[in-house]
Amino acid sequence: MSRVSLTFLWEIPARTVPVFSVFIPFFGCPRRCVFCSQHDQTGQQAVPLDEILARAAAGLRSRRTQGRPPAELAFYGGTFTALAPRDLDACLDMADSLRRDGCITRFRCSTRPDCLDAALLARLRRHGCRTVELGIQSFSDTALQAAERHYSGRQAAGACRLVRDAGLALGVQLLPGMPGHEPEDFLADVRRALALGADMLRFYPCLVLAGTELARRWQQGLYTPWPLPLTLSLLARGWLDARRAGVPVIRMGLAPEPGMEAALLAGPGKASDKFWELEKRLRKDKKRVGVVADVSRSEMYYNLLYLLDDKTITLEDLAGFSPDLRERLAMIARDHFV
């Protein structure tokens, strides 16, 4: 029997509503988390909220003037549902105004699972919110206690249900490798999030950033970050579990903002880069003829993992691809596929 070769045809992805992100680092946060350095993570230093909102509104109105399509406004960083009343009013008023003027279609926000209730979620929905992303980090009580998150896995699950019951899309953000977190905890977290009805997931491998409590623990030998190979394998496994459930993983790893490289002291900082960069490698490794797979360009690597896990193809079928790519796929297959 002749060996199967794979040719990937690049399909044009369906147009989606563009996301216009507004970062409000530390606003509303009841305390600073042990791993958090939002100014480095967002590339944005301390700025008054009024200035942040004014700049965002101007940018969205400029898009409209240029004839660009309405966007989805996204409030990231901070704890949106714990903003001071005046600040929350200002954000919702801006969203209302931008919706009326056709600059945005809706908005989303991120928050902590212990800072919301049904009434507040209903209010957000009335003002055009359609998605709430929860910084769950983990459902493991051991990990949550070690990271001083000040809520339990049961509370986190309850917050997921509140979001779903409010008729809002649910995003769950997980932090593999956080203090007290074991590899099996992360895979259990993914399954738990999916069971609770998550519509999207984000994986942020835990990094040691300068100036954080986690940096102090690491320097004193009280915390050890996960190694890169383990993190890469677990990200792949978590992605596969989500894919089987039909739930997208919309982000892996922190964005490479200015200042991040200098602030990064330890941790699998390149895990997400290595995971995503294989898609670029695949574009160079296309072969002709055999089986033709119509798949999205942005999901090349994941489709190969899925096909390997499903036993549709074997590693031998990838003989025409680069040694680097085959080695990485073989590592994940050896560790996780049976």
C-alpha positions as CSV (number, residue, x, y, z in Angstrom):
1,M,0.0,0.0,0.0
2,S,1.4,3.4,-1.0
3,R,2.1,6.0,1.7
4,V,-0.5,8.7,2.2
5,S,0.7,12.2,1.6
6,L,-1.2,15.3,2.7
7,T,-1.9,18.5,0.8
8,F,-3.4,21.4,2.6
9,L,-5.6,23.9,0.7
10,W,-5.8,27.3,2.4
11,E,-9.4,28.3,2.7
12,I,-10.4,31.9,3.3
13,P,-11.8,32.1,6.9
14,A,-15.3,33.4,7.3
15,R,-15.4,37.1,8.2
16,T,-16.0,37.7,11.9
17,V,-16.7,40.8,13.8
18,P,-13.4,42.5,14.6
19,V,-12.5,42.9,18.3
20,F,-11.4,46.3,19.6
21,S,-9.6,45.8,22.9
22,V,-9.5,48.3,25.7
23,F,-7.1,47.4,28.5
24,I,-7.9,48.7,32.0
25,P,-5.1,47.2,34.0
26,F,-5.7,46.7,37.8
27,F,-8.9,48.8,37.7
28,G,-11.5,47.1,39.9
29,C,-9.1,44.5,41.2
30,P,-9.7,43.8,44.9
31,R,-6.1,42.7,45.3
32,R,-3.0,42.0,43.2
33,C,-2.7,38.3,42.3
34,V,0.6,36.6,43.1
35,F,1.4,36.1,39.4
36,C,0.1,39.3,38.0
37,S,2.0,42.2,36.4
38,Q,-0.7,43.7,34.2
39,H,1.3,46.7,33.1
40,D,3.9,44.4,31.6
41,Q,1.3,42.0,30.3
42,T,-0.7,44.7,28.5
43,G,2.2,47.0,27.6
44,Q,0.2,49.9,29.2
45,Q,1.3,51.9,32.2
46,A,-0.9,53.6,34.7
47,V,-3.3,55.9,32.9
48,P,-6.6,57.5,34.3
49,L,-9.6,55.5,33.3
50,D,-11.3,58.6,31.7
51,E,-8.3,59.0,29.4
52,I,-8.4,55.3,28.5
53,L,-12.1,55.5,27.6
54,A,-11.7,58.7,25.6
55,R,-8.9,57.3,23.6
56,A,-10.9,54.1,22.9
57,A,-14.0,56.0,21.9
58,A,-12.0,58.2,19.5
59,G,-10.4,55.2,17.9
60,L,-13.8,53.5,17.4
61,R,-15.4,56.6,15.9
62,S,-12.4,57.0,13.6
63,R,-13.0,53.4,12.3
64,R,-16.6,54.3,11.6
65,T,-15.6,57.5,9.8
66,Q,-13.3,55.4,7.6
67,G,-16.2,53.2,6.6
68,R,-14.9,50.2,8.5
69,P,-17.4,47.7,9.9
70,P,-18.7,47.9,13.5
71,A,-16.5,46.2,16.1
72,E,-17.0,44.3,19.3
73,L,-15.7,46.3,22.2
74,A,-13.7,44.3,24.7
75,F,-12.7,45.4,28.2
76,Y,-9.7,43.4,29.3
77,G,-7.4,43.6,32.3
78,G,-8.6,44.7,35.7
79,T,-11.9,43.3,37.2
80,F,-14.7,44.8,35.1
81,T,-17.6,43.8,37.4
82,A,-15.8,45.2,40.5
83,L,-15.2,48.6,39.1
84,A,-16.1,51.6,41.3
85,P,-19.7,52.6,40.5
86,R,-18.6,55.8,38.7
87,D,-16.1,53.9,36.6
88,L,-18.6,51.1,35.7
89,D,-21.2,53.8,34.7
90,A,-18.6,55.5,32.5
91,C,-17.8,52.2,30.7
92,L,-21.5,51.3,30.1
93,D,-22.4,54.8,29.0
94,M,-19.5,54.7,26.5
95,A,-20.7,51.3,25.2
96,D,-24.3,52.7,24.8
97,S,-23.2,55.7,22.9
98,L,-20.9,53.7,20.6
99,R,-23.7,51.2,19.9
100,R,-26.2,54.0,19.1
101,D,-23.7,55.5,16.6
102,G,-23.1,52.2,14.9
103,C,-19.4,52.0,16.0
104,I,-19.8,48.7,17.9
105,T,-22.3,45.8,17.8
106,R,-21.8,44.7,21.4
107,F,-19.1,44.4,24.1
108,R,-17.5,41.8,26.2
109,C,-15.6,42.0,29.5
110,S,-13.3,39.9,31.7
111,T,-13.7,39.6,35.4
112,R,-13.1,37.4,38.5
113,P,-15.6,34.6,39.3
114,D,-16.1,36.0,42.8
115,C,-17.1,39.5,41.6
116,L,-20.5,39.0,39.9
117,D,-24.1,38.2,40.6
118,A,-27.3,37.7,38.5
119,A,-28.4,41.3,38.8
120,L,-25.1,42.7,37.7
121,L,-25.0,40.3,34.7
122,A,-28.5,41.3,33.7
123,R,-27.5,44.9,33.8
124,L,-24.4,44.2,31.6
125,R,-26.7,42.5,29.1
126,R,-29.1,45.4,28.9
127,H,-26.2,47.6,28.0
128,G,-25.0,45.3,25.1
129,C,-22.7,42.9,26.8
130,R,-22.8,39.5,25.1
131,T,-19.8,37.7,26.4
132,V,-18.2,37.5,29.9
133,E,-14.8,35.9,30.3
134,L,-14.0,34.6,33.7
135,G,-10.4,34.5,35.0
136,I,-11.0,31.1,36.7
137,Q,-7.3,30.1,36.5
138,S,-8.2,26.7,37.9
139,F,-11.0,24.7,39.6
140,S,-8.5,23.1,41.9
141,D,-8.9,24.3,45.5
142,T,-5.3,23.4,46.2
143,A,-4.0,25.6,43.4
144,L,-6.4,28.4,44.1
145,Q,-5.3,28.5,47.7
146,A,-1.6,28.4,46.8
147,A,-2.1,31.3,44.4
148,E,-4.2,33.2,47.0
149,R,-7.1,33.6,44.7
150,H,-9.6,33.8,47.6
151,Y,-12.4,31.7,46.1
152,S,-13.0,28.0,45.7
153,G,-13.4,25.7,42.7
154,R,-17.1,25.4,43.7
155,Q,-17.5,29.2,43.6
156,A,-15.8,29.3,40.2
157,A,-18.2,26.7,38.8
158,G,-21.1,28.7,40.2
159,A,-19.9,31.8,38.4
160,C,-19.8,29.9,35.2
161,R,-23.4,28.9,35.7
162,L,-24.5,32.4,36.5
163,V,-23.0,33.7,33.2
164,R,-24.8,31.0,31.2
165,D,-28.0,31.5,33.0
166,A,-27.8,35.2,32.2
167,G,-27.9,34.3,28.5
168,L,-24.3,35.4,27.9
169,A,-21.5,33.6,26.2
170,L,-19.0,32.2,28.6
171,G,-15.2,32.4,28.2
172,V,-13.0,30.6,30.7
173,Q,-9.3,31.6,31.2
174,L,-7.0,29.0,32.7
175,L,-3.5,29.3,34.1
176,P,-1.6,26.0,33.7
177,G,1.4,25.8,36.0
178,M,0.2,28.2,38.6
179,P,1.3,27.6,42.2
180,G,0.0,24.3,43.5
181,H,-1.1,23.2,40.0
182,E,-0.3,19.7,38.8
183,P,-0.5,18.6,35.1
184,E,-3.5,16.5,35.8
185,D,-5.2,19.5,37.3
186,F,-5.0,21.4,34.1
187,L,-6.5,18.6,32.0
188,A,-9.3,18.3,34.7
189,D,-9.8,22.1,34.5
190,V,-10.3,21.9,30.7
191,R,-12.8,19.1,31.1
192,R,-14.6,21.0,33.9
193,A,-14.8,24.2,31.9
194,L,-16.3,22.3,28.9
195,A,-18.8,20.5,31.1
196,L,-19.9,23.9,32.5
197,G,-20.7,25.1,29.0
198,A,-17.7,27.3,28.1
199,D,-18.1,28.8,24.7
200,M,-14.4,29.6,24.4
201,L,-11.2,29.0,26.3
202,R,-7.9,30.8,26.9
203,F,-4.7,29.1,28.1
204,Y,-2.1,31.3,29.8
205,P,0.9,29.3,30.9
206,C,2.1,30.7,34.2
207,L,5.1,32.9,33.9
208,V,7.4,34.4,36.6
209,L,7.3,38.2,36.0
210,A,9.5,40.7,37.8
211,G,8.0,42.6,40.7
212,T,5.4,39.9,41.5
213,E,4.9,37.8,44.6
214,L,5.5,34.8,42.4
215,A,8.9,36.2,41.5
216,R,9.8,36.4,45.2
217,R,8.7,32.8,45.7
218,W,10.7,31.7,42.7
219,Q,13.8,33.5,43.9
220,Q,13.5,31.8,47.3
221,G,13.0,28.4,45.8
222,L,9.4,28.2,46.8
223,Y,8.0,27.9,43.3
224,T,9.1,26.0,40.2
225,P,7.6,26.8,36.8
226,W,6.6,24.0,34.5
227,P,9.3,23.1,31.9
228,L,8.7,24.0,28.3
229,P,8.2,20.4,26.9
230,L,5.6,19.5,29.5
231,T,3.7,22.8,29.0
232,L,3.7,22.4,25.2
233,S,2.4,18.8,25.5
234,L,-0.4,19.9,27.9
235,L,-1.4,22.8,25.8
236,A,-1.8,20.4,22.9
237,R,-3.8,18.0,24.9
238,G,-6.1,20.7,26.3
239,W,-6.6,22.0,22.8
240,L,-7.6,18.5,21.6
241,D,-10.1,18.1,24.4
242,A,-11.7,21.4,23.5
243,R,-11.7,20.6,19.8
244,R,-13.6,17.4,20.4
245,A,-16.2,19.4,22.3
246,G,-16.4,22.0,19.4
247,V,-15.1,24.8,21.7
248,P,-12.4,27.1,20.3
249,V,-9.2,27.9,22.2
250,I,-9.0,31.6,21.3
251,R,-5.6,32.4,22.9
252,M,-2.6,30.6,24.2
253,G,0.0,32.6,26.1
254,L,0.4,36.3,26.8
255,A,0.7,38.7,23.9
256,P,4.3,39.8,23.3
257,E,3.8,43.3,24.6
258,P,6.7,45.8,25.1
259,G,8.4,45.2,28.4
260,M,7.4,41.5,28.6
261,E,10.7,40.1,27.6
262,A,12.6,42.2,30.1
263,A,10.1,41.3,32.9
264,L,10.1,37.6,32.2
265,L,12.3,35.9,34.8
266,A,11.3,32.2,34.4
267,G,8.7,29.9,33.0
268,P,7.6,28.4,29.7
269,G,7.4,31.8,28.0
270,K,8.0,30.4,24.5
271,A,5.5,27.5,24.8
272,S,2.7,29.3,23.0
273,D,5.1,30.8,20.5
274,K,6.4,27.3,19.6
275,F,2.9,25.9,19.5
276,W,1.6,28.6,17.1
277,E,4.8,28.8,15.0
278,L,4.3,25.3,13.7
279,E,1.5,26.6,11.6
280,K,4.0,28.7,9.7
281,R,6.2,25.6,9.3
282,L,3.4,23.7,7.8
283,R,2.9,26.3,5.0
284,K,6.5,25.6,3.9
285,D,6.0,21.8,4.2
286,K,3.1,21.4,1.8
287,K,3.3,18.3,-0.4
288,R,1.5,17.5,-3.6
289,V,-1.1,14.8,-4.2
290,G,-2.5,11.9,-2.1
291,V,-5.2,12.9,0.3
292,V,-6.4,16.5,0.2
293,A,-7.6,18.0,3.5
294,D,-9.5,21.2,3.4
295,V,-8.6,22.9,6.7
296,S,-8.2,26.4,8.0
297,R,-4.7,27.9,7.8
298,S,-4.9,29.0,11.4
299,E,-5.4,25.4,12.6
300,M,-2.9,23.4,10.6
301,Y,-0.9,22.1,13.6
302,Y,-4.0,21.2,15.5
303,N,-5.6,19.4,12.6
304,L,-2.5,17.2,12.4
305,L,-2.7,16.4,16.1
306,Y,-6.4,15.6,15.8
307,L,-5.8,13.3,12.8
308,L,-3.0,11.5,14.7
309,D,-5.1,11.1,17.8
310,D,-8.0,9.9,15.7
311,K,-5.6,7.4,14.0
312,T,-6.7,8.7,10.6
313,I,-3.0,9.2,9.9
314,T,0.3,8.0,11.5
315,L,3.6,9.7,12.0
316,E,4.9,7.7,9.0
317,D,2.4,9.6,6.8
318,L,4.2,12.8,7.6
319,A,7.5,11.7,6.2
320,G,7.5,14.5,3.7
321,F,7.4,17.2,6.4
322,S,10.3,18.8,8.1
323,P,12.2,16.9,10.8
324,D,11.5,19.7,13.3
325,L,7.8,19.5,12.9
326,R,7.8,15.7,12.9
327,E,9.9,15.6,16.1
328,R,7.5,17.9,17.9
329,L,4.4,16.0,16.8
330,A,6.1,12.7,17.8
331,M,6.9,14.1,21.3
332,I,3.2,14.9,21.9
333,A,2.0,11.7,20.4
334,R,4.4,9.7,22.5
335,D,3.4,11.4,25.7
336,H,-0.4,11.5,25.3
337,F,-1.7,9.4,22.5
338,V,-2.4,5.7,23.0
